[in-house]
Every structure is written in structure tokens, then in C-alpha cells.
Amino acid sequence: MNEDLINWILVVVTGLVAVHGLTYRDDDGERPWVHLLFGCIALIFFMRFLFADILGVF
């Protein structure tokens, strides 16, 4: 597979995981800390793939 395609797939997947993790609420309206933790980790990886691999900023 092409490296650019893999980078775009990783950006989309980590972006979706980050959005889900940071916006998820349970039945009581609370935000579980595990979802926030993994959402933040996914956001860091999303930014790394986007800025370093795709845009070439770093």
C-alpha cells in the first residue's frame, strides 16, 4: 500500500477515536475518565500523523 494512504487512514481512525473519547457520556451524563484518557492519547497521535507525516511541518 502507498504510505500516504496509510497515513490518511491513521489520521481518520485516530481522529474518530479522539472525537468519540472526548465527547462520550454515559447514561448518567458523566464522562468516564478512561474515555477522556484514551481520547487525549488518540488526539496526540492524530496531531502527530497530521502535522509530521502528512503536512511535513516537523
Backbone torsions as a table, in degrees:
resi	resn	phi	psi	omega
1	MET	NA	155.9	179.0
2	ASN	-73.3	140.7	-178.0
3	GLU	-64.3	-35.9	178.6
4	ASP	-64.5	-39.3	178.3
5	LEU	-64.0	-42.4	178.3
6	ILE	-62.8	-42.5	178.4
7	ASN	-61.9	-41.6	178.4
8	TRP	-66.5	-37.9	177.1
9	ILE	-63.3	-43.7	178.9
10	LEU	-64.3	-38.2	178.0
11	VAL	-63.7	-44.7	-179.1
12	VAL	-65.6	-45.9	-177.3
13	VAL	-65.7	-47.4	-179.5
14	THR	-67.6	-32.3	175.9
15	GLY	-65.2	-42.7	178.0
16	LEU	-65.7	-40.5	177.5
17	VAL	-63.8	-41.8	179.8
18	ALA	-64.0	-45.2	179.5
19	VAL	-62.9	-44.4	179.6
20	HIS	-63.7	-45.7	-177.5
21	GLY	-64.8	-35.4	-176.6
22	LEU	-86.3	-18.8	-178.0
23	THR	-109.8	-3.5	-176.5
24	TYR	-69.3	137.8	171.7
25	ARG	-132.2	142.6	179.5
26	ASP	-82.8	-170.4	-175.6
27	ASP	-63.4	-28.0	-179.8
28	ASP	-87.0	-2.4	-178.4
29	GLY	86.8	7.1	179.8
30	GLU	-88.0	155.7	175.0
31	ARG	-105.3	111.4	179.2
32	PRO	-64.3	140.1	-175.8
33	TRP	-66.7	-27.0	179.5
34	VAL	-66.7	-40.6	177.7
35	HIS	-64.8	-41.3	178.3
36	LEU	-64.9	-40.1	180.0
37	LEU	-62.3	-52.0	-178.7
38	PHE	-70.9	-27.9	173.7
39	GLY	-65.2	-41.1	177.6
40	CYS	-67.7	-40.0	177.6
41	ILE	-64.0	-43.5	178.6
42	ALA	-64.6	-35.6	178.2
43	LEU	-65.2	-38.7	177.1
44	ILE	-63.3	-45.1	178.1
45	PHE	-66.0	-38.3	176.4
46	PHE	-57.9	-48.1	-179.8
47	MET	-65.9	-36.1	178.8
48	ARG	-64.8	-47.6	179.6
49	PHE	-65.2	-40.8	-177.5
50	LEU	-67.8	-52.5	-173.6
51	PHE	-78.4	-38.3	-175.6
52	ALA	-85.7	-48.1	-172.6
53	ASP	-87.1	-39.9	-174.9
54	ILE	-91.5	-51.5	-177.6
55	LEU	-84.0	-21.7	177.8
56	GLY	69.8	30.3	-179.2
57	VAL	-71.4	-38.6	-178.0
58	PHE	-98.1	NA	NA
